[in-house]
Amino acid sequence: MTNEYPPSPDIFGNTHSSQDNPPTETSAGEEQENVASESTAETSEAASKGGGGRWRPFGFVITFLVIAVTLLLAHHYSLSRDPMNWYLYQVARDTASVLDVIGAQGALENPTAYTDRRREIREALREAGVRGVLESPEDAGEEPELTPWEIWQHRVFEFREERRQLEALRDELEPSPRPTMDTLEQHRAHIEEIIESLEIAVLRHDPAPGVEDTLADAREILEELDGALAAVGDESAVVPLLYEVEEGLEQARAAQRRSVERELAETKVEGATRLGPRVHYVREPSTWRALRWAQEDLAALEAREGADPEEKAALEERIAELEAQREAEREAGGGRLPEAMFIFVVIPDCGAIPTMVIYLAAVVAFPTRWWKRLAGVLTGLPILYGVNVIRLACLGVIGSYTGPGEQFDFYHEYVWQGLYILFVVALWLIWMEVVVKGRRPWPKKNAR
């Protein structure tokens, strides 16, 4: 018995007999056959060239793993570096823009936090070679507010400077070769050098447990050394005491170095889990904040030439209403009322890069033509970026209701993480059906 239908290749190029699944007639059968002919010819050609079509799925998996692992390692080593910091700023800026449309305000960073240090911060950023820093005017009183980008770069600069100082201190506390000492005075001078270096290290970093006591004991022994030597009259009698002091100081130096190394490790974790641009979202402003915004709008309007008198009168009326409302709140509650707002930090995990890497690796590794892979990458990654921005904006809105805590963490770590992964899988399947196979994602039912 022979097959009535010829073998047809699947998406990996493997051939399967279609005897058990004969083609069914559709209302647009010829059109669907023409649309799928390119994909069928492509996979047939790939199967004939590659041979051993049954191994093609394994090749896809291996290629996918190699690409994914390589890109994920590159992502890991890019943390806290300039490209990653720039990307996080773009994500935070776009998220703040979406929140600004949804609620009363979505802003990036807080420019009023560095009002007294604007010129100093800008000069430090320019010396560090940071791009996008505004030029300072000659008059220090006319220094404009720091931009969100400048504030973010300033915090990155402070973080790097702190790490650089810790690394330098760690290197200074590194054990050095013990010099040759022939006399008691040379041994004493060596101990004094160790004490001096430890005292400087303690000033630059919190002392490790027991280090200050060891330093005090060493100082006391050195001060009493001359008296002990005069009483004994023999230098060899105090040499064991000096060796004991030196050993205690070396142990204290090792403890101080371990303390610095622990803080270095903590700052590394902080750079990956806490350092990021801050997004401020205000869903419903308090009377105090609304009054401040109205006063700022009025000041900006008065500074503008040809200001609309009606707009100015409306703002003045609004300010008078808010001042009366604030006074009533003070009499009733005795202070500023809470407002519906939420502040969150966009850290590297918020950028969704690992998930995008999985999608990218799955598209590039799939055995199809390069233009189809390129189409999947160029259309899929911007879509995933946009969905991630919407995800962060939704979390900002949720946080304005729940505040930080278990409820917010549940939506952040479980609900939206799962939804985003499902969206990535769905996007890849749609790319496979529409671009690779050339089919409609949701074909119409067959006409009878």
C-alpha positions in Angstrom: 0.0 0.0 0.0 1.5 3.3 -1.0 1.0 6.8 0.4 -1.6 8.8 -1.4 -0.1 12.1 -0.2 3.6 13.0 -0.5 5.8 13.5 2.6 5.9 17.1 3.8 8.5 18.7 6.0 7.8 20.3 9.3 9.2 23.6 10.6 12.5 22.0 11.5 12.8 20.4 8.0 11.9 16.9 9.1 9.7 14.9 6.7 6.5 13.2 7.9 3.9 11.2 6.0 0.6 13.0 5.8 -1.3 9.8 5.1 -2.9 9.9 8.6 -3.7 13.6 8.2 -4.9 14.2 4.7 -5.5 17.8 3.6 -9.0 19.1 4.1 -10.8 21.4 1.7 -11.2 25.0 2.8 -13.0 28.0 1.5 -9.7 29.5 0.6 -7.6 26.4 0.2 -5.6 27.5 -2.8 -4.8 30.8 -1.2 -3.5 29.1 1.9 -1.5 26.7 -0.1 0.2 29.5 -2.0 0.9 31.4 1.2 2.6 28.3 2.8 4.5 27.2 -0.3 7.5 29.4 0.5 7.9 28.0 4.0 7.4 24.4 2.7 10.1 24.9 0.0 12.4 26.5 2.5 12.2 23.7 5.0 12.5 21.1 2.2 15.6 22.7 1.0 17.0 22.9 4.5 16.3 19.3 5.1 18.0 18.2 1.8 21.1 20.3 2.5 21.5 19.4 6.2 20.7 15.7 6.0 19.7 14.0 9.2 16.7 16.2 9.7 15.8 14.4 12.9 18.7 16.2 14.6 17.6 19.7 13.6 15.6 20.2 16.9 18.7 19.4 18.9 20.7 21.9 16.8 18.0 24.5 17.6 18.2 23.8 21.3 22.0 23.9 21.4 22.2 27.1 19.4 19.5 28.6 21.6 21.4 27.7 24.8 24.8 29.0 23.4 23.3 32.4 22.4 21.2 32.8 25.6 24.1 31.9 28.0 26.5 34.2 26.1 24.1 37.2 26.2 23.1 36.6 29.8 26.8 36.6 30.8 27.3 39.8 28.9 24.3 41.3 30.7 25.7 40.2 34.1 29.1 41.9 33.4 27.4 45.0 32.1 25.7 45.8 35.5 26.6 49.3 36.8 28.4 50.2 33.6 27.5 53.2 31.3 25.4 51.3 28.7 23.3 49.7 31.4 22.9 53.0 33.3 21.8 54.7 30.1 19.3 52.0 29.4 17.8 52.1 32.9 17.4 55.8 32.5 15.5 55.4 29.3 13.2 52.8 30.9 12.6 55.0 34.0 12.0 58.1 31.8 9.4 56.3 29.6 7.7 54.9 32.7 7.5 58.3 34.3 6.0 59.7 31.1 3.3 57.0 31.1 2.5 57.6 34.8 2.3 61.4 34.1 -0.5 60.7 31.7 -2.3 58.3 34.1 -2.1 60.2 37.3 -1.4 63.7 38.6 2.3 63.5 38.1 5.0 61.1 37.0 8.5 62.5 37.5 12.1 61.2 37.4 14.4 61.9 40.3 14.0 64.9 42.7 15.8 68.1 41.6 15.1 69.9 44.9 17.3 67.4 46.8 20.5 69.0 45.5 19.5 72.7 45.4 22.7 73.9 47.3 25.1 71.7 45.3 24.1 72.3 41.7 27.4 73.9 40.5 29.5 71.5 42.6 27.8 68.4 41.1 28.0 69.7 37.5 31.7 70.4 37.9 32.4 66.9 39.3 30.4 65.3 36.4 32.2 67.3 33.8 35.6 66.3 35.3 34.4 62.7 35.2 33.7 63.0 31.5 29.9 62.5 31.8 28.0 63.6 28.7 24.8 65.6 28.7 25.8 68.0 31.6 24.5 71.6 31.3 27.0 74.4 31.2 27.1 76.5 34.4 26.5 80.3 34.0 29.0 82.8 35.4 26.6 83.9 38.1 26.3 81.1 40.7 22.9 82.4 41.7 21.5 81.7 38.2 22.5 78.0 38.3 19.6 76.0 36.8 18.1 73.0 38.5 19.8 69.7 38.0 18.2 67.6 35.2 17.0 64.1 36.0 19.9 62.8 33.9 22.5 64.8 35.9 21.0 63.6 39.3 21.1 60.0 38.1 24.7 60.3 36.9 25.7 62.0 40.1 24.4 59.1 42.2 26.2 56.7 39.9 29.4 58.8 40.3 29.1 58.7 44.1 28.5 54.9 44.0 31.6 54.3 41.9 33.7 56.7 43.9 32.7 54.9 47.1 33.7 51.5 45.5 37.0 53.0 44.3 37.9 54.2 47.8 37.0 50.8 49.3 39.1 49.0 46.7 42.1 51.3 47.4 41.8 50.8 51.1 41.6 47.0 50.6 44.8 47.1 48.6 46.5 49.2 51.3 45.6 46.6 53.9 47.0 43.9 51.8 49.8 42.1 53.8 53.3 43.2 52.7 56.6 41.3 52.9 58.1 41.6 56.3 61.3 43.7 56.1 64.6 42.5 57.6 65.1 44.0 61.1 68.5 43.7 62.8 68.0 46.1 65.7 65.3 46.8 68.3 64.7 50.3 66.9 64.0 48.9 63.4 61.5 46.5 64.9 59.9 49.3 66.8 59.7 51.5 63.7 58.0 48.7 61.7 55.4 48.3 64.4 54.7 52.0 64.5 54.2 51.9 60.7 51.6 49.2 61.1 49.8 51.2 63.8 49.8 54.3 61.7 48.4 52.5 58.6 45.7 50.9 60.8 44.7 54.2 62.4 44.3 55.8 58.9 42.2 52.8 57.8 40.0 53.1 60.9 39.4 56.8 60.0 38.4 55.9 56.5 36.2 52.9 57.3 34.3 51.7 60.4 36.7 49.7 62.5 36.3 45.9 62.7 35.5 44.4 66.1 38.6 44.5 68.3 40.8 46.6 66.1 40.6 49.8 68.2 41.4 47.8 71.4 44.4 46.2 69.7 45.7 49.6 68.6 45.3 51.1 72.1 47.2 48.1 73.6 50.0 48.4 71.0 50.4 52.2 71.7 50.5 51.6 75.4 53.2 48.9 75.1 55.4 51.0 72.9 55.1 53.9 75.3 56.2 51.7 78.2 58.9 50.0 76.2 61.7 52.4 77.1 61.0 52.0 80.8 60.8 48.2 80.6 64.1 48.1 78.6 65.8 50.3 81.3 64.6 48.0 84.1 65.6 44.8 82.4 68.8 46.1 80.8 68.7 43.5 78.0 67.1 44.1 74.6 66.6 40.4 74.0 64.2 40.3 76.9 61.7 42.6 75.2 62.0 41.1 71.7 59.3 38.4 72.4 56.9 41.2 73.5 57.5 43.1 70.2 56.8 40.0 68.2 53.5 39.5 70.2 52.5 43.1 69.5 53.3 42.7 65.8 51.3 39.5 65.5 48.3 41.1 67.1 48.5 44.1 64.8 48.7 41.9 61.7 45.6 40.0 62.9 43.8 43.4 63.4 44.9 44.5 59.9 43.5 41.2 58.4 40.2 41.7 60.3 40.0 45.3 59.0 40.6 44.1 55.5 37.9 41.5 55.7 35.5 44.2 56.9 36.3 46.3 53.8 35.9 43.3 51.5 32.5 42.5 53.0 31.4 46.1 52.4 32.7 45.9 48.8 30.6 42.7 48.3 27.6 44.6 49.7 28.1 47.5 47.4 28.2 45.1 44.4 24.9 43.6 45.5 23.5 47.1 46.0 24.6 48.1 42.5 22.5 45.2 41.1 19.5 45.4 43.3 19.1 48.9 44.7 20.9 51.4 42.4 18.7 52.8 39.7 16.8 55.9 38.6 14.0 56.9 41.0 10.5 57.3 39.6 8.0 59.5 41.6 4.4 58.9 40.9 1.6 61.0 42.5 -1.9 59.7 41.9 -3.8 62.2 44.0 -1.7 65.2 45.3 -2.2 66.6 48.8 -3.4 70.1 49.2 0.1 71.2 50.1 1.6 69.7 46.9 -1.2 71.0 44.7 -0.7 74.5 46.1 3.1 74.3 45.5 2.4 73.2 41.9 0.0 76.1 41.3 2.5 78.6 42.8 5.2 77.3 40.5 2.9 77.6 37.5 2.1 81.2 38.4 5.8 82.1 38.8 6.6 80.5 35.4 3.6 82.4 33.9 4.7 85.8 35.4 8.3 85.2 34.0 6.9 84.8 30.5 6.4 87.8 28.3 2.9 88.4 27.1 1.2 86.2 29.7 -2.5 85.7 29.4 -4.3 87.8 32.1 -7.2 85.4 32.3 -4.9 82.5 32.8 -3.1 84.4 35.5 -6.3 85.3 37.3 -7.5 81.7 37.2 -4.2 80.6 38.8 -4.5 83.2 41.5 -8.0 82.1 42.2 -6.9 78.5 42.3 -4.1 79.4 44.8 -6.5 81.2 47.0 -8.8 78.2 47.1 -6.0 75.8 47.9 -4.6 78.1 50.7 -8.1 78.2 52.3 -8.4 74.4 52.0 -4.9 73.9 53.6 -5.8 76.2 56.5 -9.0 74.3 57.1 -7.0 71.0 57.1 -4.6 72.4 59.6 -7.4 73.4 61.9 -9.1 70.0 61.5 -6.1 67.7 61.5 -3.2 69.7 62.7 -0.8 69.0 59.8 -0.2 68.0 56.3 -2.5 65.2 55.1 -1.1 62.1 53.4 -1.3 61.8 49.7 -1.6 58.9 47.2 2.0 58.6 45.9 4.6 56.0 45.3 8.4 56.2 44.8 10.2 53.2 43.2 13.7 52.5 41.8 14.2 51.0 38.3 17.0 48.5 38.9 18.6 46.3 36.2 16.1 43.5 36.8 13.3 46.0 36.0 14.7 46.4 32.5 13.5 42.9 31.5 16.8 42.3 29.6 17.1 38.6 30.6 13.6 37.9 29.3 14.3 39.8 26.1 17.5 37.8 25.7 15.5 34.5 25.8 13.2 35.8 23.1 16.2 37.0 21.0 18.0 33.7 21.3 14.8 31.7 20.4 14.3 33.8 17.3 18.0 33.8 16.1 18.5 30.1 16.8 15.4 29.0 14.9 16.2 27.3 11.6 14.7 29.8 9.1 15.8 32.5 6.7 17.8 35.4 8.1 15.3 38.0 7.0 12.6 36.3 9.0 14.8 36.2 12.0 15.7 39.9 11.5 12.0 40.7 11.3 11.3 38.9 14.5 14.1 40.7 16.3 13.3 44.2 15.0 9.6 43.9 15.7 9.7 41.8 18.9 12.2 43.7 21.0 10.5 47.1 20.7 7.1 45.4 21.6 8.7 43.7 24.6 10.2 47.0 25.7 6.9 48.8 25.5 5.1 46.0 27.4 7.7 46.2 30.1 7.2 50.0 30.4 3.5 49.4 30.8 4.2 46.7 33.4 6.3 49.2 35.5 3.6 51.9 35.1 1.0 49.5 36.4 3.2 48.5 39.3 3.6 52.2 40.1 -0.2 52.6 40.2 -0.6 49.5 42.3 2.0 50.8 44.7 0.1 54.1 45.1 -2.8 52.0 46.5 -1.0 49.3 48.5 2.3 51.0 49.4 5.5 48.9 49.7 4.9 45.6 51.4 3.8 42.0 50.8 0.8 42.9 48.6 2.9 45.0 46.3 5.6 42.3 46.2 3.0 39.7 45.2 2.0 41.7 42.1 5.6 42.6 41.4 7.3 39.2 41.8 4.5 36.8 40.8 1.6 38.3 38.9 3.4 40.6 36.4 6.5 38.4 36.1 4.2 35.5 35.0 2.2 37.6 32.7 5.3 39.0 31.0 6.8 35.6 30.5 3.5 34.3 29.0 3.5 37.4 26.7 7.1 36.6 25.5 6.1 33.0 24.7 3.0 34.1 22.9 4.9 36.7 20.8 7.4 34.0 19.7 4.6 31.7 18.7 2.9 34.4 16.7 6.2 35.2 15.0 6.6 31.5 14.1 3.1 31.2 12.7 2.9 34.6 10.8 6.5 35.1 9.6 8.1 31.7 9.5 5.2 29.6 8.3 3.5 32.5 6.5 0.1 31.7 8.0 -2.6 33.8 9.6 -2.4 33.6 13.4 -6.1 33.1 13.6 -7.4 31.5 10.3 -11.0 31.5 9.5 -13.0 28.3 9.9 -13.3 26.1 6.8 -16.4 26.6 4.8 -18.6 23.6 4.3 
